[in-house]
Amino acid sequence: MNAVKRNKVKAFQKKVFNWWKKNKRDLPWRKTIDPYYIMVSEIMLQQTQVNRTIEKYNEFIDRFPTIENLVEAETSEVLRYWSGLGYNRRALWLHEAAKQIVEKGYFPKTPEELVKLKGIGTYTSRSIPIFAFNEDLAAIDTNIRRVLVAENFAEEQTSEKELLEVASKLVPRGRSRDWHNALMDYGSIELTVAKTGITPIGKQPKYKSSTRFYRGAIVKYFTKKEKASALEIAKNCEIPVEQLDVILLSLQKDGLIKKDENNYSLP
């Protein structure tokens, strides 16, 4: 990196850290470096907004304070504590990943090992070592991507691979954890979509009355109801009867509910 670029990077790092000193968010998963807690928070945050995650994270950690507690829990209980976050398959993946880790006998520290766990993709395999172990890695989420584009380190059409290469050059050695927290806050609070006009690559489809909406409603229903027939489910979850069979089959296929004779329940 030549002197001009190095100066630009240093100036950018200083700008972001100075802003962060006054504006950092107080989030529960930032008060720990326990890799299990970090994994829980990162999987919860994959497709759920921060504000919605805080309460569920606290409840989940209170109930399953160690990875062994989670492994020993029944699937139905894990789903009950997850319900409300959406994308309930993530609860099953987290449960399975925890089992894989306990089986290993140690918590993986590298992206190469972590990405082999159930439900862990490229971003999460890098964010866990960053926030748990302060590894000098880069990770790109939607807020960080928007910051890089807005600050002219990348363009909206820049590929994920190129973004990662650019981001890696911006990480201040030994401060990766702080740096990524700062970038996320900077993008979430300061360089928002509304201010920059930079939109996420993939917009989420309409949620209300979608298949995902009804699937979540059914799982939530079973956190309070032990078992129910298909007609009871349709009535209480307000699901169009013509869509019910397909939705119930998809939930069974994903292991989120089971069928016993004419009734359904959590696994």
KAFEN-V731898 format. One line per field, one symbol per residue. ss: DSSP state (h for helix, s for strand, l for the rest). psi: psi as a letter, one per 30 degrees, with the letter a starting at -180 (. if undefined). Layout:
ss: ???
psi: ???
This chain:
ss: llhhhhhhhhhhhhhhhhhhhhhllllhhhhlllhhhhhhhhhhhllllhhhhhhhhhhhhhhlllhhhhhhllhhhhhhhhllllllhhhhhhhhhhhhhhhhllllllhhhhlllllllhhhhhhhhhhhhllllllllhhhhhhhhhlllllllllhhhhhhhhhhhlllllhhhhhhhhhhhhhhhllhhhhllllllllllllllhhhhhhhhhhhhlllllsshhhhhhhhlllhhhhhhhhhhhhhllllsssllsssll
psi: kleeeeeeeeeeeeeeeeeeefgkkjkeffglgjeeeeeeeeeefegkleefeeeeeeeeeeeifleeeeeflkeeeeeefekffliffeeeeeeeeeeeeeeegljkfleeeefflkgjaeeefeeeeefeghkilkkjaeeeeeeeeeghfllfgkleeeeeeeeeffkjkfheeeeeeeeeeeeeeeileeefgjllejkklkekgleeeeeeeeeeefffkellleeeeeefghkkeffeeeeeeeeeefgfllkjcgllll.
